[in-house]
Amino acid sequence: MRDHLAHRYFDTVYGVIAATVAEDVPPLVAAVKRLLDRETR
């Protein structure tokens, strides 16, 4: 996706980006928080 956004931004389907942000980012943030919590104990 990064390559597409960086080099072909006129072809970008913004619905795909919105869905990625809405569906994939929150679980990633939660996983990173769990890892950080584990490391700070």
PATI-442167 format. One record per residue (C-alpha): residue number from 1; x, y, z. Coordinates in nm, 2 decimals, always signed. Layout:
BEGIN
+-----+--------+--------+--------+
: pos :      u :      v :      w :
+-----+--------+--------+--------+
: NUM :      X :      Y :      Z :
...
+-----+--------+--------+--------+
***
This chain:
BEGIN
+-----+--------+--------+--------+
: pos :      u :      v :      w :
+-----+--------+--------+--------+
:   1 :  +0.00 :  +0.00 :  +0.00 :
:   2 :  +0.29 :  +0.24 :  +0.08 :
:   3 :  +0.42 :  +0.21 :  -0.28 :
:   4 :  +0.08 :  +0.28 :  -0.42 :
:   5 :  +0.03 :  +0.58 :  -0.20 :
:   6 :  +0.37 :  +0.72 :  -0.27 :
:   7 :  +0.39 :  +0.67 :  -0.64 :
:   8 :  +0.04 :  +0.62 :  -0.78 :
:   9 :  -0.16 :  +0.85 :  -0.56 :
:  10 :  -0.39 :  +0.96 :  -0.85 :
:  11 :  -0.50 :  +0.59 :  -0.88 :
:  12 :  -0.57 :  +0.55 :  -0.51 :
:  13 :  -0.91 :  +0.42 :  -0.40 :
:  14 :  -0.96 :  +0.61 :  -0.08 :
:  15 :  -1.23 :  +0.36 :  +0.04 :
:  16 :  -0.96 :  +0.10 :  +0.07 :
:  17 :  -0.74 :  +0.34 :  +0.28 :
:  18 :  -1.03 :  +0.43 :  +0.50 :
:  19 :  -1.12 :  +0.06 :  +0.56 :
:  20 :  -0.76 :  -0.02 :  +0.64 :
:  21 :  -0.74 :  +0.26 :  +0.90 :
:  22 :  -1.08 :  +0.17 :  +1.05 :
:  23 :  -1.02 :  -0.21 :  +1.06 :
:  24 :  -0.65 :  -0.28 :  +1.07 :
:  25 :  -0.50 :  +0.00 :  +1.27 :
:  26 :  -0.69 :  -0.03 :  +1.60 :
:  27 :  -0.58 :  -0.40 :  +1.65 :
:  28 :  -0.23 :  -0.30 :  +1.56 :
:  29 :  -0.23 :  -0.02 :  +1.82 :
:  30 :  -0.37 :  -0.26 :  +2.08 :
:  31 :  -0.10 :  -0.51 :  +2.01 :
:  32 :  +0.18 :  -0.25 :  +2.03 :
:  33 :  +0.04 :  -0.13 :  +2.37 :
:  34 :  +0.04 :  -0.49 :  +2.50 :
:  35 :  +0.40 :  -0.53 :  +2.39 :
:  36 :  +0.50 :  -0.20 :  +2.56 :
:  37 :  +0.32 :  -0.30 :  +2.88 :
:  38 :  +0.50 :  -0.63 :  +2.89 :
:  39 :  +0.83 :  -0.46 :  +2.84 :
:  40 :  +0.78 :  -0.20 :  +3.11 :
:  41 :  +0.71 :  -0.46 :  +3.38 :
+-----+--------+--------+--------+
***
